Amino acid sequence: MAVYKCEVCGMSLGTITCGTCEKELAHDTITTDDGEKIAVSKCPDGHGMVKSPMCCGQDMTRTG
């Protein structure tokens, strides 16, 4: 099971799933036009992606 954890306060989240196919979202990064890397969670079946969770003003780290 994937877990997202805040390295500042220790809060954690369990798996995040797609509302269409119910599959677990895969952690990935995208690069903006100005070269900034952004953490995202993508549906493995291509139903879309969301910005990965944030806590304490920073991206949470995926641990699983």
C-alpha positions in Angstrom: 0.0 0.0 0.0 1.3 3.4 -1.0 1.6 5.9 1.8 2.2 9.6 1.4 4.0 11.1 4.5 4.8 14.7 5.5 8.5 15.0 6.4 7.7 18.0 8.6 4.8 16.9 10.9 4.6 13.1 10.1 1.0 13.1 8.9 0.4 10.3 6.4 -2.3 9.4 3.8 -3.1 5.9 2.5 -3.7 5.0 -1.1 -5.3 7.5 -3.5 -7.6 5.9 -6.1 -9.2 6.9 -9.4 -12.9 7.6 -9.1 -13.5 6.1 -12.6 -11.7 2.8 -12.5 -10.8 2.6 -8.8 -7.2 1.7 -9.4 -4.5 3.2 -7.2 -2.9 6.3 -8.6 0.8 6.1 -9.6 3.3 8.7 -8.3 5.1 10.6 -11.0 6.5 14.1 -11.8 5.8 16.5 -14.6 8.1 19.4 -15.7 6.5 22.8 -16.4 7.5 25.0 -19.3 9.9 26.9 -17.0 11.6 23.7 -15.9 10.0 23.3 -12.5 9.3 19.6 -11.4 5.9 19.0 -9.9 4.8 15.8 -8.1 1.6 14.3 -9.5 -0.5 11.2 -9.0 -1.7 9.7 -12.3 -4.3 7.1 -13.1 -2.6 4.0 -14.7 -5.5 3.7 -17.2 -5.1 7.3 -18.4 -8.2 8.8 -16.7 -6.1 11.9 -15.6 -3.8 13.1 -12.9 -3.9 15.4 -9.8 -1.3 17.3 -8.0 0.2 15.1 -5.3 -0.8 15.8 -1.7 0.8 18.7 0.2 1.2 19.3 3.9 3.1 21.9 5.8 3.6 23.8 2.5 5.5 21.0 0.7 4.8 17.9 -1.3 4.3 14.8 0.7 6.8 12.0 0.1 5.5 8.7 -1.2 6.9 5.8 1.0 5.4 2.7 -0.6 
